Amino acid sequence: MELVLSAGIGILSAAGVWLILRPRTFQVVLGLSLLSYAVNLFIFAMGRLTVGAPPVLGAGAGTAIGTDNVFVDDPVTQALVLTAVVISFALTALFLVVLLAARGVTGSDHVDGQEPHQGEPHPGEPHPGNPHPGKLHP
């Protein structure tokens, strides 16, 4: 189980970093989301993930609560992950609104607001300063 969890965290982290480095803003937003999911899984795994174990443990394990000798798993990591999921959902919604506003202003979803090679002719097209490619200007 640990191998699957660590592989999942690694794949999510790698895909998130790769998408963050892409030139389109929507891909950057997806990359940030994937990276936040990887961090959430990592934090959740720090709470000693066990398969098939009940949340209330027997005597002698965990931390005693009160004088009843009732032992439970650490709820702090679960609370942190739940809070992080809510915050990342709100940030993703905010990023998408900013993305749509920036696309409306610039007309492009490129991270710097311009399409690459904007204004330059494509190969095979005449240069704007020389409308006749076979003739030289005097």
Residue, then its C-alpha position, 0 to 999 in steps of 0.5 A: m500500500e505504501l508503494v502505491l501511495s508514494a507512486g501516486i504522490g510522485i506521479l501527481s507531483a511530476a504531472g503538476v510541475w510539468l503542467i505549471l511549466r507549460p505556456r498556457t494559463f489553464q494548464v498552469v491552473l491544472g498543474l497547481s491543482l494536481l500539486s495541491y492534491a499531491v501535497n494533500l495525499f502526502i499530509f494524509a499519509m503522515g497520519r500513519l495510513t493503515v488499511g482495514a484498521p478501525p478509527v478507534l483502536g484498542a488499548g495500548a496504541g495511540t494517545a489516551i483521551g480522558t480516563d476511559n483508556v479509549f485510543v483513537d487515530d490522530p485527527v490532526t492530519q485529517a483536519l488539515v487535509l479537509t481544510a486544504v481541500v476546501i482552500s484549494f477548491a476556492l483557489t482553483a475557482l478564483f484562478l479560473v475567474v482570473l484566467l477568464a478575465a485575463r483572456g477577455v482583456t488580452g484575447s489570449d490564454h498564454v501566460d504572458g498575454q501574447e501568442p508566440h511569434q505574434g506579428e511575425p510571418h509564417p515560413g513561406e509568406p512574404h515579409p510585410g515590408n517586401p510584398h513581392p518576395g522575388k523583387l528587391h526594394p530600390 
